[in-house]
Amino acid sequence: MDAAQRRIGRTEEQKATAESEPARAREKQRQAEKLDERLRREIKALADALDRFRGAGPGTSASRSC
């Protein structure tokens, strides 16, 4: 009977973990999207600064893909 109780306990833990995974995955996705947006802004700011440094003015870099 003790082994059966342990198996039930493990099964309940696995179920709880499986149920929490989608929420954890959504949070990771949200964090990744937030980081992506922040890095895109930083890259654009750095590219604009480089363009200004080179005398080309902001937003005119032909090699930029973002």
C-alpha positions as CSV (number, residue, x, y, z in Angstrom):
1,M,0.0,0.0,0.0
2,D,2.9,2.3,0.8
3,A,4.3,1.9,-2.8
4,A,0.9,2.7,-4.2
5,Q,0.7,5.9,-2.2
6,R,4.2,7.0,-3.4
7,R,3.1,6.3,-7.0
8,I,0.0,8.4,-6.5
9,G,2.1,11.2,-5.0
10,R,4.5,11.1,-7.9
11,T,1.6,11.1,-10.4
12,E,0.1,14.1,-8.7
13,E,3.4,16.0,-8.8
14,Q,3.8,15.2,-12.5
15,K,0.3,16.4,-13.2
16,A,1.0,19.7,-11.4
17,T,4.2,20.1,-13.3
18,A,2.5,19.4,-16.6
19,E,-0.3,21.9,-15.8
20,S,2.2,24.6,-14.9
21,E,4.4,24.2,-18.0
22,P,2.1,26.2,-20.4
23,A,2.1,29.2,-18.1
24,R,5.9,29.0,-17.6
25,A,6.4,28.7,-21.4
26,R,4.2,31.8,-22.0
27,E,6.2,33.8,-19.4
28,K,9.5,32.8,-21.1
29,Q,8.0,33.8,-24.5
30,R,7.0,37.2,-23.0
31,Q,10.5,37.7,-21.6
32,A,12.0,36.8,-24.9
33,E,9.8,39.2,-26.8
34,K,10.6,42.0,-24.3
35,L,14.3,41.3,-24.7
36,D,14.0,41.2,-28.5
37,E,12.3,44.6,-28.5
38,R,14.9,46.2,-26.2
39,L,17.8,44.8,-28.2
40,R,16.3,46.1,-31.5
41,R,16.0,49.6,-30.0
42,E,19.6,49.5,-28.7
43,I,20.9,48.2,-32.1
44,K,19.0,51.0,-33.9
45,A,20.3,53.6,-31.5
46,L,23.9,52.4,-31.9
47,A,23.5,52.2,-35.7
48,D,22.1,55.8,-35.7
49,A,25.0,57.0,-33.5
50,L,27.5,55.3,-35.9
51,D,25.8,57.0,-38.8
52,R,26.1,60.3,-37.1
53,F,29.7,59.6,-36.3
54,R,30.4,58.9,-39.9
55,G,28.5,62.0,-41.0
56,A,25.7,60.1,-42.8
57,G,22.8,61.2,-40.5
58,P,20.4,59.0,-38.6
59,G,18.6,56.1,-40.4
60,T,20.7,56.0,-43.6
61,S,22.9,53.0,-43.0
62,A,22.5,50.6,-46.0
63,S,24.0,47.6,-44.2
64,R,21.3,47.6,-41.4
65,S,18.7,44.8,-41.6
66,C,16.6,45.7,-38.5
